[in-house]
């Protein structure tokens, strides 16, 4: 009797502190996170981005004296301009978005920050309500210790990841061909050369904000949810693949999502090994910023 009670006690102690793994737990988490990714990618992002694109292009098309015209004339001009771009986005969406990218990069670089904040709105907020509140998943609250040592260590790790991308990317190019950038990257890198103003706006948005926002989503929400269930390896693999696929577009080569999946895996490893999301954020910001600084020096030749 004593032996039986002791064995049960020992088993109880051994099970304490380690999450109980259910057979279909990984698939259940994958379903939850794909729900957020699909919602953000195919519903929220197109809806909000299209509204911003139309607003920016319509305001650019309006005549300079538009504010000084009478109300009836303004209403008529605005209606005609709106209908023009609404028809354009239905018949040639790619051309409309390319026009918006040109305006954003050449004339209104502050829209780069708006673009990143829209991404946060479309992914982090759904993740918070769907993964955190509805499915009761764990997520980071950004309370992990942050210091200059954390920042510089993370920045150094980001630089090492960038070196890996250069070397590994060279071999992928030999296999899959040239790594063509997407429309946004191509236009940004082309205009970046020697453009200090665009560099600063890009460092704020593509460098800093993107690094913070994407790490909060991919590592702080998605990977953290797997980690809390003791599923670090499946979580690392799945979130890294999704990270690569989210950065893929029809214009880029297949080597791009492969390469960026490895980049996401490195960022995930930094988070899992340190237990501190600020390491992966610093690495991500460093990685993006190095790329922008090289584009500032070399322009479109970076590709």
QUISUL-V87603 format. One line per field, one symbol per residue. ss: DSSP state (2 for helix, 1 for strand, 0 for the rest). psi: psi as a letter, one per 30 degrees, with the letter a starting at -180 (. if undefined). burial: # if it has 16 or more other C-alpha atoms within 10 Angstrom, else .. Layout:
ss = ???
psi = ???
burial = ???
This chain:
ss = 022222222222222000000000222222222222222222222222222222222222200002220022222222222222222222202222222222222200002222222222222222222222220000000000000222222222222222222222222222220000002222222222000222222222222222222222222222222220000222222222222222000000022222222222222222222200222222222222222222222222220
psi = eeeeeeeeeeeeeefkfkkkkkegeeeeeeeeeeeeeeeeefdeeeeeeeeeeeeeeeeefklegefflleeeeeeeeeeeeeeeeeefeeieeeeeeeeeeeeeeeifffeeeeeeeeeefeeeeeeeeeeeeghlklkgggkkkleeeeeeeeeeeeeeeeeeeeeeeeeefefakiklleeeeeeeefejgjeeeeeeeeededeeeeeeeeeeeeedeeeeeefggheeeeeeeeeeeeeefgklffllffeeeefeeeeeeeeeeeeefgjffeeeeeeeeeeeeeeeeeeefbfff.
burial = .........................#..##.##.###.###..##...##.###.###...............#..##..##..##..#......##..######...#####.##.###########.###....####.........##.##########..#...#..#.....##.####.########....##############################.####.############..#...#####################...#####################.###...
